[in-house]
Amino acid sequence: MAEKLKVTLVKSPIGAIPKHRATVKALGLTKMHKTVELPNNDAVKGMVAQVCHLVKVEEV
């Protein structure tokens, strides 16, 4: 299993519900097509699963 996840914001959270907008912000994604590397743990995977329609995920 990979140690890190590369998460990229591919869809704007403007029309999303406030809880999903807050999750995107907590992941460190502030602008479209910004990519962040996050640890591959259960907390991050749960956050990514909640906003899977807004982000693209790759294992590093």
C-alpha positions in Angstrom: 0.0 0.0 0.0 1.2 3.5 -0.8 2.3 5.8 2.0 0.8 8.9 0.5 -2.2 10.0 -1.6 -2.0 12.7 -4.3 -5.4 14.5 -4.2 -6.3 17.0 -6.9 -9.4 19.2 -7.0 -11.0 18.7 -10.4 -14.5 20.1 -9.8 -15.5 23.3 -8.1 -17.1 23.0 -4.7 -19.1 26.2 -5.2 -22.4 24.3 -5.7 -21.6 21.6 -3.2 -23.2 21.4 0.3 -21.4 23.4 3.0 -20.1 20.2 4.7 -18.4 19.1 1.5 -16.9 22.6 1.0 -15.5 22.4 4.5 -14.0 19.0 3.8 -12.3 20.2 0.6 -10.8 23.1 2.5 -9.7 20.8 5.3 -7.9 18.7 2.8 -5.9 21.8 1.8 -7.5 22.2 -1.6 -8.1 25.9 -2.2 -8.1 26.3 -6.0 -9.0 24.2 -9.0 -6.4 21.7 -10.2 -4.3 22.2 -7.0 -2.7 19.0 -5.8 -1.7 18.0 -2.3 0.1 15.0 -0.9 -1.6 13.6 2.2 -0.8 10.5 4.3 -2.7 7.4 3.4 -4.6 6.8 6.6 -8.3 6.1 7.5 -9.1 9.8 8.3 -7.9 11.1 5.0 -9.5 8.2 3.1 -12.8 9.0 4.8 -12.6 12.7 3.8 -11.7 11.8 0.2 -14.6 9.3 0.0 -17.0 12.1 1.2 -16.0 14.4 -1.7 -15.0 11.7 -4.3 -17.1 13.5 -6.9 -15.0 16.7 -6.6 -11.4 15.2 -6.4 -9.1 12.8 -8.3 -6.9 10.5 -6.2 -3.6 8.8 -7.0 -1.4 6.6 -4.9 2.2 7.8 -4.7 
